[in-house]
Amino acid sequence: MSKIVILLLLTAILIALFAGLYFLMKEPASSKRTLRSLMVRVGFTFVLITLLLVAAYMGWIAPHAVGK
């Protein structure tokens, strides 16, 4: 379940990032849509990092030993 939520958050982050790029290119300079889109992206990123830390602490996800 946590992996699905992580993938959904990553998808939302990418959508917000590309929406911000679109608004930056197409909207006039006085538009607040670019700023709002990038603020949403930062919010999703904060939620994702918090979720990853909580999930690792609770044992829902575990890093694997690459190279060991």
N, C-alpha and C positions, 0 to 999 in steps of 0.2 A: 504493500500500500504506500509506503513512504517513497518508494522509487517512482511510482506514478505521480505523486505530488511533486517530486523533484523535477521530473520531466515536464510536467505542466508549467511549473514556475520558470524553467529554462525557456520554454516556448513563449511564455508571456513576456519574458525579458527581451527575447529577440524581436517579438512583434512590436513592443514599445520602442526598441532601438530603431527599427526600420521606419516606424511611424514618425519618430522624431526626425530622422533623415529626410523623409518625404516632406514634412512640414517645413523643415529648414530650407529645402530647395524650392517649394512651391508657394509658400505663404509669404505675405509681405513682412518686412522687418519688425513692424509693430505688433505682430501676432504673438499671443502667449501660448499657442498650441504646442510649439516646440519645447518650451520650458516645461509645460505641464506633462508632456509625453516623457521627457527625460527624468522628471521628478517621479513619475510612476515607475520608470525603469529602476531608479535608485531604490525606491520602496520595495519593489519585488526582489531586488538583489539582497537587501537587508533581511527580508523575510526568508529567502533561500539560505543565506549564511546562518541565520539563527536556527532554522530547521535542521540544517546539516550538523550544527554543533549539538543540538538537543538530541537528535537521532543517534549520533555517535556516543554521546554520554549515556543514553538509555539502553544502548546495545541493539538498536533497531537496524543499524548499518554498521559494518566494520570494515576498516581498510584492509586490503589484502597485502601480503608480504611479497611485493614485486622485487625480484633480484636476490631473494634469500634462499 
